[in-house]
Amino acid sequence: MEGLAGKVGIVTGAASGIGRATARKLAACGVSVVVSDINLAGAEETVQLIVEAKGTAIAQQTDVGSEPALAAMVEKAVATYGALHLLHSNAANTELVEHETKVAQADADLWDLTFDVNARSALLGAKYAIGHMITAGGGSIVNTSSATGQFGEPHTRTAYAASKAAVDQLTRTIATQYGKQGIRANAVAPGAVRTPNFDDGISEEVLDLWRRNHLTPDVGKPEDVANAVAFLLSDLAGFITGQVLNVDGGLTIHSPLYSEMLLGREA
Ligand SMILES: NC(=O)c1ccc[n+]([C@@H]2O[C@H](COP(=O)([O-])OP(=O)(O)OC[C@H]3O[C@@H](n4cnc5c(N)ncnc54)[C@H](O)[C@@H]3O)[C@@H](O)[C@H]2O)c1
């Protein structure tokens, strides 16, 4: 993909799922990748997959809820590879969702923790990366949001959905403040994507509900999102900034009645 070879990039949450797929895709495009995750063993596994495919990567253990850890992550990239051009802020604590409730039962500490890991992390990753990107002559940031950030949530995911809406707005703000210095910022908002975390314990009934509400034959794969991220990071997207790209098989664009109307009517 145009303009990726020879660049240096960081992917957070890259021990698994969408982050791992993006790290592998970027490395295949010639990017030297810092594979960042709180799970060091998983990050090292991703590095191994990249190295086996003749790519270049190192693992960096990072808790994206910690500002010093994010600063160290950026410094590690620059110290190892001499520059920083690309950042994919992708990590989220998807397990916190299990503990979420409706608003009247909300736990304020859970809200704060969710925001720290899912949204504040994108702010602080950009905070430390932007100076190096400007020094390098420009850069590109992609944040992982979620289609969930665009819906009212019926039961759980109260904080998760709000944290993703915050990511969307932060993305527009970065694009606005740093565009003239050669930095683009965009977000991807996935629909249902079959990562290990998504698949964990999901019933066939719920999976079928997701399938019925996507317009594509099936829900997404991590590589579907990785391809969109690589495009947005590349020079092919040089005139695209401040956008939230829904990579969601059409989940967000149809009438709420869609899945019921289709039931039993497939050809
Ligand atoms: N899978 C989906 O259906 C889906 C849909 C919409 C959005 N997303 C978003 O995509 C992103 C990736 O999710 P995924 O589905 O690949 O999930 P995943 O659970 O497979 O990957 C998340 C990764 O983030 C890491 N992580 C968790 N807390 C961290 C922390 N404090 N510091 C650093 N790393 C941490 C985990 O170790 C894991 O490797 C997330 O932002 C998620 O909200 C996923």
The ligand as a Gaussian input file, in Angstrom:
#p B3LYP/6-31G(d) Opt

LIG

0 1
 N      -14.539000      -7.438000      17.908000
 C      -15.554000      -6.629000      17.709000
 O      -16.668000      -7.045000      17.360000
 C      -15.365000      -5.138000      17.879000
 C      -16.403000      -4.305000      17.456000
 C      -16.250000      -2.938000      17.596000
 C      -15.098000      -2.413000      18.130000
 N      -14.107000      -3.247000      18.549000
 C      -12.904000      -2.624000      19.095000
 O      -11.776000      -3.161000      18.444000
 C      -10.643000      -3.053000      19.302000
 C       -9.938000      -4.385000      19.380000
 O      -10.838000      -5.305000      19.964000
 P      -10.791000      -6.859000      19.635000
 O      -12.165000      -7.264000      19.294000
 O       -9.670000      -7.163000      18.736000
 O      -10.584000      -7.375000      21.126000
 P       -9.489000      -8.260000      21.811000
 O       -9.969000      -8.402000      23.207000
 O       -9.195000      -9.466000      20.974000
 O       -8.191000      -7.311000      21.768000
 C       -8.025000      -6.279000      22.656000
 C       -6.561000      -6.248000      23.040000
 O       -6.378000      -5.128000      23.909000
 C       -5.538000      -5.542000      24.964000
 N       -5.757000      -4.707000      26.146000
 C       -6.789000      -4.740000      27.025000
 N       -6.592000      -3.841000      28.007000
 C       -5.412000      -3.237000      27.734000
 C       -4.652000      -2.236000      28.384000
 N       -5.073000      -1.670000      29.528000
 N       -3.481000      -1.848000      27.826000
 C       -3.037000      -2.415000      26.684000
 N       -3.700000      -3.377000      26.025000
 C       -4.871000      -3.781000      26.553000
 C       -5.876000      -7.001000      25.234000
 O       -4.826000      -7.662000      25.915000
 C       -6.113000      -7.500000      23.805000
 O       -4.918000      -8.022000      23.242000
 C      -11.171000      -2.534000      20.638000
 O      -10.982000      -1.132000      20.691000
 C      -12.655000      -2.842000      20.574000
 O      -13.414000      -1.966000      21.369000
 C      -14.209000      -4.591000      18.427000

